């Protein structure tokens, strides 16, 4: 029975990954092992599940019918597993999480490492990417995204969303720069200063400053220094090369060390939310629940 179920899970992964090679990479198996497992399953069932060429595999009619039945069966198994897990105190199993690169490394990963230490049976797979993944297509249990609620991205209709923290953006400069060039007191005075610009996907990012009426003042930094990495911008600001609009969590250590100073402190700075997203399920597995709860409790303390 266990061999049969193993064959089914490999078959489903081969379908969803789009081929034996991609499934092998996700399952940490060789392509040959995936092919042999599917072949044994076909032999046991007495039907051909895939049309095979030297480069591709596509489902036969029988394969499509079997795949749809397998999906329903696996969903029932997962629901049963989640129901049993909900009565346990210890999270177990594999948890795949997608996080943004810099924010994930600085803020999310330390909290999830704490979760992993507290639950020795938990297998944690962290994927660092600024690409907006499709949780359902890419097989992630959880994703952390920052920005507006429009950051839900692909597969949003099949996801649950929960706000787990927030970030603040403010303008910083080194004490040496401010002594030399003066401290700006208004947004308009930024035009007289050197600024450090952030470029993402070829687009220059504007600086946004909230107003009492709920609107934002939008400024386009004019700069001869442009970067596609926020940490490099922070380093340039410490070196005295100009004003930088940065997330507070990124530079809090530099501020404590008096390498950077926050300016325009009478403004709260732009705040935007951080979201956890996961596939809709009748019973949320404990491994996902403990991760979400840890992030909701810890991230507000990480983004002061």
N, C-alpha and C positions, 0 to 999 in steps of 0.2 A: 504493500500500500504506500509506504514512504517513497519507494522508487517511482511509483506512478505520479504521486503529487509533485515530486521533484521534476519529473519530465514536463508536467503541466506548467509549472512556474517558469521553466526555461523556455518553453514554447511561447508563453505569453510575453516574456521579455523580448524574445526574438521578433515577435510581431510589433510590439510597441517601440522597440529600438530601431526598427526598419531594416534589420538584417542580422546575420549571425555574428559578424565582426563587431558591430556596435553592442550587441547583447553580451558578447564575450567580455568586452571591456567593462561593462557595467557590473557583470557578475563575477569579475576577476577570474575568468576561465579562459582557456584557449578556444579559438574558433573551431578547432577540430572537436573539442569536447561538447560544444553546443550543437554542432552538426550531428554528432553521434547520438546525443540525447534525443534530439528531434527524430532521428531515423528510428531509434528504438521505439519511440512513442508511435510513429507511423506504422511500424511493424505490428505492434500490439493492437492498434485500432483497426488495421487492415485497410487503411486509406492513405492517400498522399495529401499532406497538409500544405506543402509549399510547391510552387513551380520554381525550379532552380535553374540558374544559368551560371556561368563562370564568375559573374560579378554581382548578381542580385538574386533575391528570393522574394516571391510574392505569393500571397495566399491563394489556394485553390478554393472552389466553392465549399467543399467539405471543411477545409481549414477555417474559412470564415464562420461557418456555423459552429464549429467546435470552439473557436476563439470566443465567440459571444457567450457560449455556455460556461466556458472556463472563467470568464470575467465575473459572471454572477456567482459562481462557486467560490472564487477567491475573495470576493467582497463579503460573503457570508463567513468565511474563515477569519478574515480580518476583524469583522464585527464581533465574532465570538472571542477572539484573542483580546480585543480591546475591553470587552465586558469583563473578562477574567482579570485583566491587568488592573482594572479600576478598583478592585478589592485588595490590591497589594500595596505595600508601602514602598517597594523598590521598583524603579523603572528599569526595563530591560529591553533588549532588541536594538535594531539599527535605526538611527535617527539621522536623516539627511537634511542639512540646512544650507540654504543659499543666503549669503550675506554680501553687502557691498565691501569692496576691498579695504579701504582705509578705515571707515567707520566700523566695519566688521572686525578688523584686526585690533583696533584700539578699544572699542567699547563692548562689542558683542562676545567675541571669543573668550575674554577673561571670565565672563559670567557663565558661559557654557562649559568652560573648563572646571569651574566649581561644581556645576551639576554633574559632570562626568566623574569627578572625585567622590561625590556623595552617592553615586549609583554605579558600582563597579561592573554591573552586568549590562550597562548601556554602551552600545557601539555608536560613536559619534563621527559622522562624516561632514566636515565643514567645507563648503565650496565658496571661494572668494572671487567674486566677479561683479563688475558694475553693469553687466548685461541684465536686462529684465527677463528672467527665466519664466518659462511656463511650467508651473509646478506639476500639473497633471501630465504634460507631455514628457517632461524631463525627470519625473520620478522623485521630486523633493517632498519631504514631509512638512517642511516649514521654510518660509522665506522672511527675511527682514528687509524692509524697504523704507527709505526716508524720502520726505517730500510731501506733496499734496496727496489727497485720496485718489487722484487720477494716476498714482503710481501703482495701482493694483495690477494693471497690465493684462497680458494674455491670460485667458482662462478665468477672468474675474467672476463670471457667473457661477463657477463651481467652487468658489473659495469663501472662507470665513475670514473676516478682517477684524483685528483688534489693535487699538492704539496702545503701545507699550512704552512710549517715552516721547521726548521732544529734543530739538536742538535749537540753539540760538546763534545767529550770525551777528557779528559786530566788527567794527573797524579797529585795527591794531597798528601800532608803529613802535619802533625802538626808541628808547629815551634819547639816544644820540641823534636820530633823525629829527625828533621834535625840538631838541635844543638848537639844531642848525636851521630848521625850516619853520619853526613855530607850530603851535597846536591848533588845528582847524576847529572852529566853533560852530560852523554851520555847514550844511551839505553843499551849499553853493561855493564855499571856499575850497572844496576839494579840487576844483579846476586849477588852482594854483600849486598843487602838490603833485609829486610823483606817485603813481599808483601801480600796484602789481595786479595784473589782470589774469583771470582764470578762463581758459579756453577749453571747451568740451565738445567733442565731435565737430570741430571746426568752427564752433559758435562762441563768440565772446559773451561771457555771462555778465548780466547787469547786476548792479548792487541795489538792493531793495531796503527801504527804511519805513517802518510802520508809522502811521499818523493816528491821531486821536479819533478821527472819523472812520477808521477802519481801512482807509486806502493806504497805498504805499507810494512813497517817492521813489522813482526809478532813475538811477544814474548809470551812465555808460562810462566806465573808467577809460581814460585816454592814457595809454601806457606804451612805452617802448619795450617793456619787459612783460612777456606773456608766457604762461605755464599751463600745462594740462595736469598738474599734480599739486594738490593743496599743501602737502608737506613741504614741497620745494618753495612754494609761496611764503610759507611761514619762515623758512630758513632765510629767504631773501629779505623779509621784513626785519628779522633779527640783525641781519647784516647792514641795516640802515638804508635800504634801497627804495623805500617808499611805504605808502599806506597799503594795508591789506585787509580785505573783507573776508573773514574766516569764521568757521564754527568755534565756539568757545571751548568745547571739549578738546579740540586739537591743540590749543595753545595754553591751556590752563597751567601746565608745568612751566612754560616759558614766562608766563605772567608772574607766577610765584617767584621765579628766579630773577625777576625784574629785567628780563631781556626784552619783553614787550610790555606796552602800556595800552590799555583800552581807552579810546577816545570817545567823545560824545556820550559820556556816561549817564546823562540825563535821559537818554533814549533807551528803552528796554532792548532794542535790537530785534531783528526779525526772528520770529519763532515759527518753526514748522515741525510737524509731527513725525514720529517713527512708528511704523506699523509692522505687526506680525500677521502673516497670511498663511493659511493652511487649507488643504482640500476639505470640503464639506464631508462629514461622516457622522453617522448616528451616535457612535461612541468614540470619543476622543481618546486615543491611547495615552497611557500615563506618561510615556517617554516624551510625547509632544506637550502634554499638559505641564509637566514640571519645567520644561524649557521655557515655555511661554510665561509661566508664573515667575520664574527667576528673572527673565528679562524685564517684565513689567515692574518688578520690585527693585531691580538694580539699575536700569538704564536712566531713570530720572536723576539718580545720584552721580551718573557718569557724564551728564551733559549740562552741568551748571553754567 
